[in-house]
Amino acid sequence: MREQSTDLRETVRQRYAAAAVKVTEGGTACCGPQPAAVEVDENFGSTLYAADERDTLPAEAVAASLGCGNPTAVAELREGERVLDLGSGGGIDVLLSARRVGPTGKAYGLDMTDEMLTLALANAARAGATNVEFLKGTIEAVPLPASTIDVVISNCVINLSVDKAAVFAETFRVLKPGGRIGVSDVVADDALTPEQRAERGDYVGCIAGALSFAEYRAGLEAAGFTGVEITPTHPVADGMHSALVRAVKPSVDDEPGDSAAATDACCGVTSCCTSDERTTDPSTTAAEAKAASGCGCQN
């Protein structure tokens, strides 16, 4: 299994290295259902960013966009925050984040591909960005200290990992208490088996490695995140969706065993009757959990 995981990671690295080289030579690159594809379609790439955002960036950063969404549009970045982009590629989301957090903030980009890091550094220089830093490493072992980041973003990269539990754990580790994630990723319908997901594409095509909605939620909650929201935005294949994922690392004041938390989790539902309502058992709906418990909160 470990050898297979290593092979998959190397396959992904080679694909993205080739994409970076293509952009450097004057082409475009895009994550899509065909491994050799480099043309942007409506489901992936820079077309998912507003024109006024694209126009402020170096053309090479726009051309290297491989994602399935625009995480900076939902991360609600604020002045002075420290942001980490997992799988930063050519740097489009790092550069956009750097503008939003301003000179008192900082945007980090993490990538395992030398060619992408070289392209990202060149793009940062072209953009005149001084509050950015690009790091070499994998998203399963982030080379940053614990509790140092305010916001973690990622754009269609976590689904490429062969160890998503490690990604969620590392994301939780580097975030400060009260920190948050704002991620774009490919997510599968709960009814699709891993085999059916594989039929719809391959790892480097950003589809086969996708978690289901329930698996994604369970993985984040197992790592310690709360307030998980997974909102599909547009389809990328039959039963597969680009989705926006939000979650929060509890602050130090959020004690898991306090009375408020115990009351909040009554009926098998946390944040009962609020917009953050979710079930403690991902296989059931909130209505089913409430009905089964017989508690008074049935709405």
N, C-alpha and C positions, 0 to 999 in steps of 0.2 A: 504493500500500500504506500509506504514511504517513497519507494522508487517511482511509482506511478505519479505521486504528488509532485515529485521533483521534475519529472518529465513534463507534466502539465504546466508547471511554473515556467520552465524553460521555453515551452511552446509559446506561452503568452509573452515572455520577454522578447523572443525573436520577432514575433508579430509587431510588437510596439516599437522595437528598434527599427524595423523596416519602415514603419509608418513615419518615424522621426526623420529617417534618411530621405524618404520621399519628399517630405515637406521642405527639408533643407535644400533639396535639389529643385524646388519650385513647384511641387505638386500639392495635393491635399490628402488627408488621411481620415478615415472614419471607421468607427466600430460598427459593424453591420453583420447580417446573417451569413455572408460569404467570407471565408478567411482571407481571400486575396483582394477583397474589395477595398478601394481607396476613395470611392466617390461618395459624397454626402447624400443622404436621403432625408426624408422628413422625420424619421424616427430617431436619428442620431446626428451628432455633430453641431456645428456652429449655428445652424438654422434655428436651434432651440433658444438662442439668446436674442434679446432685443437688438434692433439695428443700431440704436444709440450706444449700446454696450460694445458691440463688435467694432464700431467705427473709432472707438477710443483706444483700441489695442493694436499692437503690431500685427501685420497680415499673417506672419508666420505662426503666431499664437492662435489666431482664429482658424487657420488652415489645419492645425494639429489637434483641434478639438475632436475628441473621440467619444464624448459622453452621451447619455440618454436623457439629460435634463439640464437644469441650471440651478445648482444648489445654493448659489449666492443669493438668488432671488427669494429664498425662503428662510435663510439662516438668520435673518434679522441682525446682521452684524452692526456693532456699535463702535464709536470712536474709542481708541485705546485698547481694544481687545486683541488677544493673541489667537490666531486661527491656524489650524493645521488641515491641509488638503491631502487626503490619502490617495496615492496614485495620481500625482499632479500632472504627469505628461508634459505637454508643451507649456504649461503654466497659465492657461487662460483664467482658471478660477482663482489661482493665487494672485494674479495681477488685479482682477476685479475685487478680490477681498482686501488687498492692500489699499486700494483707493477708499474702500468703505471704512476701514478701521483707522485710516489717517496716519500721520507721522508719529503719533504716540502709540500706535498699535504695531503689530507685526504679523505677517503672513508667512507660514512655512509650507513648503511643498515637499512631499516625500515620494520618491519613485525608485524603482530597482533597476531601471534601464539607463545605461550611460548615455546613449544617444538622445534620449528624451531629456535628461538632465542638462546636457550640453545645449540643446535647443532652448530649454527653459531659461537658462542663464543668459543666453543671447537675447531672448525676448525681453527679459527683465531689463537688460542694458538698453535695448531699443526704447522701452517704455520709460526709462529714467526712474525706475522704481528702486528706492533705497531701503524700504522697510520690508524686504522679502529675503528669505533664505531657503535654498533648496538642499535637501538631505538625501543621501543615497541609503536605501534600506528597503525592507519589505513591510507591508502593512500588518503582518503577523508579529513583528518585533520592532516597534517604533523606537528609533534612537533619540528619545527625548525623556527627561526626568518625569516622574509622576507629578500630577496635580499642577501642571504648568500651562495648560491650554484652556481657553474659554470656550472655543467652538471648534468642533471637528466637522469638516465637510468632505464629500467624496462624490465623484460623478461617474457612475456606471463602472466601478472598480471592485467593490466588495464582492459582487457576484462572481468575479473571476478567481477569488481566493479558494484554495482547496482546504482551508482551515478557518472557516468563518467564526468559530467559537473563539479562536485566538485573536482575530481581528476585533471582535466585540470586547474581549477582555482588555486588550491593549488600548483601545479607544477609551474605555472606562478609566483605565489607569492614568493616562496622560491628562485627562480632563480634571480641572479644578472642581471641588464640590460646588454644585449648582451649575456646572458647565453643561453644554448641550450639544447635540448633533443635528445637522441638517444635511441629509444625504439624498442624492438621486441614485436609484438603482433599479435593476430589473427584478421583478417579483412575479412569481407564478401563482396561478389560481390554486387553491388548496386541493382541488380535485385531481390535479395533474401529478402523476408519479414522476420520480427522477428519470425513468426511461422515456416517458413521454416528453419531458423537457429536453432530453438529449436529442430526440427526433426533430426538434424545432431549430437546432443550431448546435454549435460547438462552443468550447470555452472561449476561444479567441473571438468568436462572434458575439460574445456577451450574453448568451442566452442559456446554454446548457447548465451552467453552474448556479442558476438562480434558485434561491429559497422560495418556498411558498409563503403566503401572507402569515399563516399561523406559525411556520417555522421561524420566520424573521422576528416576529414578536416574541416568541419563546426564547430565541437566542439572545435578544437584547435584554429581556427581563432576567434571564439566567446570569448575565454578566453584571446585573445590578441596576440597570436603567429603569426609570419610571416614566409615566406619561407618554408611552409609546404611541405614535400615530403613523399609520402607513396609508397614504392617499394615492391611488392610481391616477396618472395624468393622461396617458395615451397608450394604446396597444402597440407592441413591437412584434408580436407574432400571435398565433392563435392561443389564447389562454395565458399569454405573457404580457406584462405591462411595465412601462416605465412608471416609477412611483417615487413620491417624496416621503422620506422617513425622518421623523422627528422623535427625539427622546431626551431625557434629562438625567444627569447624575445627581442623586439626592444631595442636598446640602448637609452640613454637619449637624444641623438642628433636626433633621428628619430621622428620628430614631425608629427603627423598624418595629420595635415592640411597644411603642407608646399607645395610650388609650385611644388617641385620635385615629391612629393607623388601624387599630383593631376594629373600631367602629366603622371606619371607611371601608373595610374589607368585608363587612357583613353581607350575607347572602351569596358569598362567592364573587362579589363584584366590588372593585375598588372605584373610588370617586363616584359613588352611586348617585345617579340622577344628575350628573354634570356632563359637560362636553368631553371630559377625560375618562368617562366611564369605560371600563373594560372588565372582562371576566378573569378570574385567577386561573381558570381552566380554559386554555385557548380552543379546546374542541367544542365548547358550548357557547351559545349566544348569551347576552346579558339577560334577555327576557326568560330564557330557559333556566338560567341559574337562579333568578329571583323566584320563578314559579316553583322550582324544585325545593327551595329552602322554606317557602311559606312565610317569608318575612313581609313586613308591611310595605316596603318600597317595591312597588310592582310597575312603576311607570318606565 
